[in-house]
Amino acid sequence: MKVSAIRALPIAAAVLACYAAPALAADAYPTKPVRMIVGFAPGGGTDTTARALTPKLSERLGQQVIVDNRPGAAGNIATEIITKSPADGYTILMGTIAALAINPTLYGNLPFNPLRDLIPVTQAVDSTNILVVHPTVQAKNVKELIALAKVKSLNGGSSGIGGAGHLALELFNVSAGTKITHVPYKGGGPAITDLLGGQINLIFATAASAIPHVQSGKIRGLAVTTLNRSKLVPDLPTVAESGLPGFEANNWYGLVVPAKTPKPVVDRLNKEMVAVLNLPDIKEVLFRQGLDAHPSTPEAFGKYIQAETAKWARVIKASGAKPE
């Protein structure tokens, strides 16, 4: 064997070791607890989704998955945390339509770009929002609400600036010619609490947070924001059929990880989360909370995020919505 070849052996071995180490780490993943960051306060739709899924995900991964609530700035705080976390699969984000598809346009100067700095794992759930009002609001349907909003000052809460509820309100204002004032909160839970107390007039709320209170009569449901009626509340019409044709404001959450996370780790997370979302008992739990399980491939979720980003960018520009 030539001397040059002998000298090359350690170099070759070192190069192979560099490629082998990440693969071995991915094969062993996970070897410690996993942190799932949620960008909203306990009690809202994102939080209830995460807490419904993590026990089964923990079982399948063989390690505890811990929910870590980091509310504020419509999910921007949580999203920035995940983009700065090690790309090893031990810090994951239950992302929302706000954080992943709306905020990049709404804020414009964020220190991160979801399309660049995050890797989609799977969409988790799909959900309609429900337009709900406090009983003191003298409107029994969407047309009456529009008429009332044109002669009286009304305000509407949301889980935060840039959230699906906020943009649904902005789309409503643009479509109906109203000027309902937006009141942002640090999650759907606090917003619902103030609606129940009469501090705000209305919310485009997640079905998970609204349905129990609609059923109890504490708030009044007027319409759902999807194009078709929801099986969850079949008696409620859509906003589109109630006077604003074409109105649609869907809500969704999904799992993402930092860019450069090894593909085997992404694939393992996708495999286990998809399996959890397909469990009949999990589907039933989610359905009772107003959520539809919607597992997907990383590629399909990535394309959906891109499409939603483009859609809501048009709404933001048309409405003139800005961070408050």
HELIX and SHEET records of a PDB file:
HELIX    1   1 VAL A    3  ALA A   28  1                                  26    
HELIX    2   2 GLY A   45  LEU A   61  1                                  17    
HELIX    3   3 ALA A   73  GLY A   75  5                                   3    
HELIX    4   4 ASN A   76  THR A   83  1                                   8    
HELIX    5   5 ILE A   97  ILE A   97  1                                   1    
HELIX    6   6 ALA A   98  ILE A  102  3                                   5    
HELIX    7   7 ASN A  103  TYR A  107  1                                   5    
HELIX    8   8 PRO A  114  ASP A  117  1                                   4    
HELIX    9   9 VAL A  142  ALA A  149  1                                   8    
HELIX   10  10 ALA A  164  ALA A  176  1                                  13    
HELIX   11  11 GLY A  188  LEU A  196  1                                   9    
HELIX   12  12 ALA A  207  SER A  216  1                                  10    
HELIX   13  13 ALA A  240  SER A  242  5                                   3    
HELIX   14  14 LYS A  263  LEU A  277  1                                  15    
HELIX   15  15 PRO A  280  ARG A  288  1                                   9    
HELIX   16  16 PRO A  298  SER A  319  1                                  22    
SHEET    1   A 6 VAL A  65  ASN A  69  0                                        
SHEET    2   A 6 VAL A  34  VAL A  38  1                                        
SHEET    3   A 6 THR A  91  THR A  96  1                                        
SHEET    4   A 6 ASN A 251  PRO A 258 -1                                        
SHEET    5   A 6 LEU A 118  SER A 127 -1                                        
SHEET    6   A 6 ASP A 292  ALA A 293 -1                                        
SHEET    1   B 5 THR A 181  PRO A 184  0                                        
SHEET    2   B 5 ASN A 155  SER A 158  1                                        
SHEET    3   B 5 LEU A 202  THR A 206  1                                        
SHEET    4   B 5 ASN A 129  VAL A 133 -1                                        
SHEET    5   B 5 ARG A 220  VAL A 224 -1                                        
END                                                                             
